[in-house]
């Protein structure tokens, strides 16, 4: 798979060579010493933190190519979130398609969803206004609120397009439509992000 990259470089903590850094990477975790690295203007700096993820069952693996239908992709980074008061956790995989574009795939207890962030300047309901079961129209879809919760980052791996640290939290809501539409709204301190997704049949995810 062709990968737009910044350069090959070395971890400032242990000196090990890092893999080619993707064009939009802002953060990486050294595969040798688990140090968190900040990436800016092709320069790499150590954040002085370490991140170790325990393995959980997953079809996906960093650095391996997979295929779903006509999509061929490679997972390049992962964020693990714990939701609620230790109610459970899920993984968010940042994947690069063979076209060079990137997407997010989440794995929550064996359920897989691929999502894209949507540039949306319309009105998004405030987190405090949401109620389970409430009907909402968003992105031209009739949706129902199925989950309202908060998530805490508990670990990172590989490369990521944003700065995320263990302990970071955000609030979120899942909205679903009658035709399997899925929309996620994420609430940060000063911003709201909207993601549109589709379910993936795990049996259709194959090693490429």
Protein Blocks (a to p, Z undefined) as FASTA:
>chain_A
ZZddfbdcddfklopacddddfklcbdcdfklopacddeehiacdehiacdddddddfbd
ghiacdehjbccddfbdcdddehjhkbccdddddddfkopacddddeehiacdddddddf
bdcddfklpcehiacdeehiacddfbdcddddfbdehjdfbdcdehiacdddddddfkop
acdddddfkbccddddddddfklpccZZ
